[in-house]
Amino acid sequence: MTSTLLTHARVVLADEIHDDVAVLIEGDRIAALDPTGHAGASEIDLSGRTLMPGMIDLHCDALEKEVEPRPGVHFPLAFACAQADKRNAAAGITTVFHALSFANHELGVRNNAFAAEIARAIGDWQRHALVDNRVHLRYEVTDQSAPPLLASLLREGHAQLISFMDHSPGQGQFRDVEAYSAYLAKTYKTDASQLDAILAQKAEAAEGAMARMMQLAELAGQLRVAIASHDDDSPAKVDTVKALGAVISEFPVNLETAQAARAAGLATLFGAPNILRGQSQSGNMRALDAVLAGVADCLCGDYSPAALLPSVMRLPDLAGIALPEAVALVTRNPARAAGLHDRGEIAVGQRADLIAVRELGGLHQAERVWSAGRLTLDARFDPQQGH
């Protein structure tokens, strides 16, 4: 069994920061903090670095852009999975839930058969992967054809999280038809005739949505797959998804709903990119406002995994919270929300998912990354020596 001793780092523990703590890795686990004996362990000096748990991203749909970088232009799936894997490692994300939308032909690359191929490709690539790649099934509840395919993926073990979403205008993310049509036109080049067809199909399919959700939620519960709800917009919606077994409320659109979700015991999740940008792309509740109001449990990479680490490292200044509290938003909290109790903290017995963070040019970067005890990224750069 290989042993590695990480020394002289500023270590972010669950509730406090300790300077100059040694962390011993044995195999894929954290074996000790400040061990008295470590014979045979290779030592790595992390002076000047912050050591924190590897980040856990519950919702990242960036893989879709790796698959389809331009409309109608598709890369081989193994190539796309490999690139996404490398990007997540470089971002300091050691567990990523790739969010794949099942909305048939409604949203560009997001159609059922293709999304299922991507889900299986993620599993196939994992044996070569740098980090832990998982699948988050996003079910558009007005899609009548997806449930059998989703059920198959769940039973085959190709999914570790499922969420229910409804992009019908008039609720959730899109409160009016104009906002919805503008989004589709800008993002997926959907014209007026296509929009009319989508709206008609949604209206027709809405009637059976709850029955489909209940069937999938029951199966997910049997398989111990966590359930999330997307763009909750009212306490009543929270009550509905809670009854289905949801444990995560993704992107609640306003403060009242976020408060209701937390009161109901759901973990709330917001996008880190809008902390970096300072606003929500859809005009809903900002992630920073959720943190300031004390209603944010988790942050995710959403469409930009690279935004996660710099956003978190800015939060102590932006929101007046301690660094361990900010780090918990991307480590311990999402781990517990997804039912992962073996990671998310620097503690004895936890999986050795760790990142050494260095500040370069005012930007925090993951310099070295360990996934299950294995060094998967080494991006050291010495500006004095040019390497």
ABEGO torsion letter per residue (X at the ends): XBBBBBBGBBBBBAABBBBGBBBBBBEABBABBGBABABGBBBBBABGBBBBBBBBBABBAAAAAAABABBGBBBBAAAAAAAAAAAAAAAGBABBBBBBBBAEAABEABBAAAAAAAAAAAAAAAAABABBBBBBBBBBAABAAAAAAAAAAAAAGABABBBBBBABBGBEABABAAAAAAAAAAAAGBBAAAAAAAAAAAAAAAAAAAAAAAAAAAAAAAAGBBBBBBGBABAAAAAAAAAAGBABBBGBABAAAAAAAAAAGBBBBBBAAAAAAGBBAAGBBBAAAAAAAGABABBBAEABAAAAAAAAAAAAAAAGBBAAAAAAAABAAAAAAAGBAABGBBBBGBBBBBBBBBBBGGBBBBABBBBGGBBABBABBBAAAGX
